[in-house]
């Protein structure tokens, strides 16, 4: 299945980026089908749908200048980590995001906008061209709708109002305006609801198809959209549907959640899937530098800085980006949460005590802590060129996240008993005492639990913004500006109807 995700898209007809930046050549392409000829068979429809999933793997690519990563864009503005790298000039776009000094020319922010529109474009091709004339094709269209909902949820939560594109645009239609975020959320809800009505439960898929959108995935996207709009009772009901389905559970050991043994397991609701057997190397015919590669080189990017640290406990050296922050360490210590702390980050002394070597220098942005969650483990790569071949899946939505969102939704809807129940399921897994607080103390407990349970997974910045806590927790955060990312300047230059967010 992972190999199919990596390699199975060659027969697609068109590959246009976001709606505003496609270039067209009026030439015939040998051995490829036109849109009218494609999408006819089950295999055509499946290939087209797999291409929509492909975008989930674009968690690193070359876009503009330097590395461009939606994950880093969502993580670095938070208080969980530091940009890192060799120095401030290594990846200045990441440093700018970390310092809240980014502007509309930031390449990773532009890539985050563009990557999600690539996904939407490909989803639209499936939704609008595949005739749902059998159960298989009906399911594929539903998968595409769930994916389109996910991509739009990524965009609206980061940029606010965004163009709402549901069809393939002609060149005369490229100059789109931003739709109100309420309209975007309405479309997300419509897509997720329609998808949930058709998609099977996760347990109804074969093991090879467990990566696909399921009924639970669609409901999770719907519930998150409702939560972000403060539709508390609606979100609580939707999350309750997932919880009562019996389709999901918490891994017994927190350390298994991000290990290979936990991939697509009981806690998995949505993952971006990678393989460690692609055989990328450093040669001209190896790793596709400059491409929108599906290789999960992120793991190498975030490993302890090579030349400063030596490997320990199966952790390979890396390039020293996205170091965990001292504030994150302190949060775990204050809660007495040793279980999740040990699986999320380790102190310099713990590294040395485990047999690692540290040369005593001060790497850029290093605050004394090293990453273990999404760590550069040799067991998750191959021996040939381990730096380029990590197979670690990205956990995009997991059951613990749903339980904590259900806790928040229930609390805000006035049902503190239900909120405590869902919150304490997550705490019990790691041996922490039940929370019995109510009111604002209960909300604070949910806020803290999300910080610890979901650390370094790309949710903290969005959470702090929607809770109205970002100005108090994040250095250099400017109220009235940093609640949203800037609309990329290149997009505004291409589409004059686009407007900019405040402050940029």
N, C-alpha and C positions, 0 to 999 in steps of 0.2 A: 504493500500500500504506500509506504513512504517513497519507494522508488518511482511509483506511478505519479505521486505528487511532484517529484523532482523533474521527471522526464516526459510527462504525458501530454504536452500541450502543442506539439508541432503542427497538428492539423488545423489549428484554429485559423480562421480566415483573416480577421483584422486585429491589429493590436494598436489601439489608439490610447493615448494617455488620458488625462482629464479632458473635459469637454472643450477647453479653451486653447489647448496647445498641440493639436494634432497637425502633422504635415502630411499631405497626400501627394502621391505621384500617380498620374493617370497612365499606368502601365499594367500589362498582364503579368501575373506571377505564375511561373510554371509549377505544376504539381500542387496547387492549392485551389480550393473551391471558393466560389463567390458566396455571399451571404444567402442568396436565394437557393443555392445548391446544398448548402450545409444545413445542419440542425434537423435533418430529416429522420435519421435512424436513431435507435437507442444509443448506439455507440457515439454518434455525433453529439447527442445531447449530453452524454456523460463526459466526453472530453471538454466540452464547453463549460460544464459545471465545475470540473476539476480545475479549469483555468481561473475560476472565481476563488477557489480555495488557495490557489497558488499565491495570491497577494498576501495572505496571512504570513507567509514565510519571508516577506520582504522587511525583515527587522534589521537589516543592514544593507546598504548599497552606496554607490557613489552618486551623489546628486549635487550638482553645483561644485563646490569646493569641499573636499574632505568627506568623512563618513557621515551618512545621513540615516538616522534611526528613529522611527516613531517611538520605540520603547524608551530611548534616551530622552527624547523630547518630553515624554510624560513623567519621567523619573527625576531628571536633574533639577527641575524647579523646586522640588520638595526639599524637606530637611533630612532626608534619609541618606544622602550620599553627596560626594564631591566629584567634580568633573574628572580630575586626575589627568593621566598622560605624562609625557616627558617633562612638559613645562607649559606655561600659559599659551605658547605659540604652537603647541602640538596640534590640537584641534580647537582653534579659537571659537568656533561656532558652539561647541559644547560648553566651553568655559563661559561664554556669554549667556547661555541658557541657565547654567548653574548660578550665575551671579545676578540674574534678572536684568541683564544688560543687552538682551537681544532686540533686534528690530525686524522690519519686514523683509530684509534681505538675507536673513538667516537660512542657510541651505537645509539643515535638518527640519526646520519648521516648514519650509516649502515642500520638502519631500513628504512630510506627514500629510499635508493637504493633498498632494498629488497621488501618493500611494493609495489613499482611500478612494479617490476618484477613479483610479485604475480599477479598483475592485468593484465600484459601482457601475462603471462602464461595462465590465465583463458580466456582471449580474444582469444588467439590463438586456444584454444580448440574449441571455438564456430566457429571461422572463418574457421577452417580446417576440422571440423567434422559435422557441420550442413549443410545438403543439402538444398539449397534455392529453394525448389520445390513448394513453394506457397508464396503468398505475405507476410504472417506473418513471415515465416522463413527468407525471404529476408530482412525484416526490422530488425529482430534480429541480423542477420549477420552485417548489416550496423551499428547497435548500438554498437556491439562489435568492429568494426573498428574505430568508433569515440572514444570509450573508450581507445582502444590501442593507438590511436594518442595522446590522453590526457596524458596517462601515460608516453609515450616516450617524450612528450614535457616537462613534469616535470623533467625527467632525464637529457635530453640534456641541459636544461637551467641551471641546477645546477652542472652537472658533465662534460659537454662537450662531448667528444667522449665516447660512451658507446656501449656495445655489442648489436647488432641488431638481435634479435631472433624472427623469424616469424613462426617457426614450433615447435612441441614438440621434444625435443632433446633426443637422446639415451645417455646412460652413456658415451659412447666413444666420444661424441660430447660436453661434458660439458666444456672442456678447451677452452673457446671462447676468442677471441681477441676483442678489442674495435674497433668499426667502426667509421670512420670519421664523425664528427657531420653533415657534409653536406649530407651524406648518410642517417643519421637518420632523418634529416629534410625532405629529399626527401620522405621518407617513411611516415612521419607524413602527408605531403601534399597529398600523394597518398591515404592514408586511409581516411583522412578528406574529400577529394574531392569525393571519391567513396561513402562514407557514405551520404554526402549531396545530392547526386543524387537520393538516395533511400528514405531517411528518410522523414517523414511527417513534416509539420509545427507544431509548438507547439500547435496552436489552434485546430489542427485536432486530438489531443489526448483527451481522456476523462479526467476528473479531477483526477481520480485515477492513470492515467499514465503520468501526467505532469512532473514527475521526469525523464522520459526517455530522451535519446539523441534525439534531434530534428534537422531539417535542420539548424536552427539558431545556435545550439550548434556546429555542425560540421563546419559551416562557421566561428564561433568565434575561434575555435581551429586552423583552417587553417589561418585565418587572423593574429592571434598572432604568429604563426610560421613564416609567411612572415615578420611580423614586426621585430621579433628577428633576422632575416637574413638580415635586411635592404633592403628588397624588398618593397620600399615605395609605388610605384604605385600599385603593386599587393595587398598589404595590404589595401590600400585606397579603391580599387575596391571591395575587399571581405567584408570589413566592411560596405561599401555602400550598398551592397546587403542586409545585415541584417537590416540596418536602413530603407531602402526603402520598406522592406517587410511588415511593419505595424504590425508585430507580437509582438513588445515589446514597452515599454514606461518606463518613470521614475515614481516611486511612488510619489504622490503629496507631501507627508510628508517624509522627510528623516528619521525620527524616526521610520517609519513603515518598512523600508527596512529590518531591522534585527529583527523585532518582528514577533511573530507567524502570525499576520495578513498579513505579506508580504511574507510568505513562498510560493514558486512556483508561485508567482504573476507576475504582468506585467513586472517587472524588472528582473525576474529570467531567466537566460539562462542555468545555470547548478548548481545543489546543491547536497550536500551530506545530506541524509535524516536520521533523528533520531526520536525516539518516547520517550515520557515521561512515558509510561505505562508498561515498561518491568518488573517492580517490583524487580529490583536489591536491595539487602540488604547487610548487613555486614557479614552475616553468611557464613558457609562453603558451603552452597548450593545456595548462593546468587551471589554477583558480582564475575565474574570469574577472580580474580587476577592471573596474570601470563599468561593470554591468550591474543589473538589478539582480544580484545573485541570491539564490535561495540558501546558500551555505550559512550555517549558524555561527559565523565567526565572532559574533557578539561575546561568546563565552571566552574566547581567546582575548578579546579586547578588554575584558573585565578581570582577567586573572592578575595575581600579584606581580608587580613590575619585575620583568626579567632583568637580571644583572644586579638587582638589589636584594631580592628574595630568592631562595632556592626552594624547590618543590618539597612538599611534605604531605603525608596522609593522602596520597594519590592525587594531590592538587598539583597540576602543572603550573609553570610560570606563564605569565601573560604580559599584557601591555600596560597594565596599571590604570585603567580608566574606571570611573564610577566606584571609587572606594566608599565603603560604608562610613557614615558619620559617627562622631563621638556621641552626638545627641541620640542616635538610634540605640547605640550600646547602652547608654544611661537609662533609656526607657525600659529596656528589657530588665536591667538590674533593679530598677525601682519597683517593678512589678514582681520580682522574684521569679521571672520566667526563664529558667535555665534551659528548658527543653527546646523552645523555639530559638532562643539566642544561639545555642550551639549549632543549630542547623541553618542559621542565617548569616552569622558573622563570627569571627574569632579575634581575640586580642593578639597583639604582637607577642606578649609573653606566652600565651597559649601556643602560638605558632612555634616559638623557640622551644618550649617544653616538649612539643611533639616531635622534635628533632629537626626543625627547620633552621635555616641560617638567614640572618639579616645583617647586612653590612653596616648598619648604623646610620646611613645617610637618611635624608629627609626627602622622599619622593614628593613631587608636586601634589598638593591637595591631600596628602596622606595625614590622617588624624589618629593613627595607631591601631587601625582595625582592617581586617581582610575579609573578603566575601567568601561565604560558603554556599548560600542559596544561589543557584545558577553558577556554581563554581566550575573552574576549569579542571574537571576530574578526568584523569587518564582513562578511567573505566567507561567514559561516555564518548570516547573518540577512538581512532585507530592508530596503529603504531607507525604508519608510514609518514604522514605529515599531520600530527595530531592537532596542530594549531588551526587547521582549516577544515577539519572534518568532525566537529562535535555534532552528535546526534541528539542533544538535549532538546526535548520538546518545550515550547513556550506555553505555559498554562495561562490561558486568556480568561477563562471563567471556571471557577471551581466551587464545589459545594459549600466549603467553609465561607466563601464570599457571599453566597446566597443566604446562608444562615444569618450572617451578620447584617446583611441588608434587610432581611425579614425582621430581625430584632429592632433595627432602626425604624422601619416602617410601622411595626406594631406599637412601639413606644410613642411615636408621633401621632398615631391614630388613637391613642388613649388606652391601649391594652398592654400595660406594663408586665402583666403576668406572662403573656405570650412572648414578649420581648426578652424577659429573663430566661425563659425556656430555651429559646434559640441561641442566645448569647452563651448560656452555660454549657450547651453541647460542645461549643468550640473550646471553651476553657477546660472542660473535663478531659478532653483528648490529651492535654498537656499537663494535667495534674494540678490545675489551679482551682481555688475554692470558688464555689458558686457566688454569683453576685445577687444580693438581695435588695439592693438599693432601688428606689423609684425616682420619678421626676427627673430633674436636671442631673442628679448624681448617676442615674442609670444611663442617660445620654452620654455623659462623660466616660462611663465605663465602656460603652459601645465604641466611642471614638478611640479610646486607648486600645481596645481589642483589635480594631481594624489596623491601627498603626503596627501592632506586633504581629498579628496573624498574616497580614498581607505585605509586610515589609519588602521593599525592593521589587515589587511586582507591577508598579506603574499606576497605582491608584491614589496615593497619598495626596498629590498636588490637587487633583480634581476634587477629592473629598474635602480638603481644607477650604477650597474656594466655595464649594456649595454649602459648607457649614458656616461660612462667614468668619472663619478662623485664620485665614491665610495671612492677613496683615500682622497678627500677633505671633505667628509661628515661623514665618519665612523672612529671612533677611532680604532687604532691598525691595520687598513687595510694595507696589504702589496701588493703593485702592483706587478703583475707577479705571485702571489700565490692565493690570496683570491678571485680572479674572479671566481674560481671554488672550489667546495668542494673536499676533498680527496676521491679517490676510497677506499672503506672499506678494511682494511688490511686483514680481514678474507676472503674476496672474492679473493684477490690476492693469499693468501695461498692455496685456493681451486683450483684456475685456474691460473696456472703459466704464461699463455699467456697474462694476464691482465697487463697493465702498470699503473704507478701512475701518478697523475697530478703533475706539477712542484711545488717544494717547500715543499712537504710532505715526 
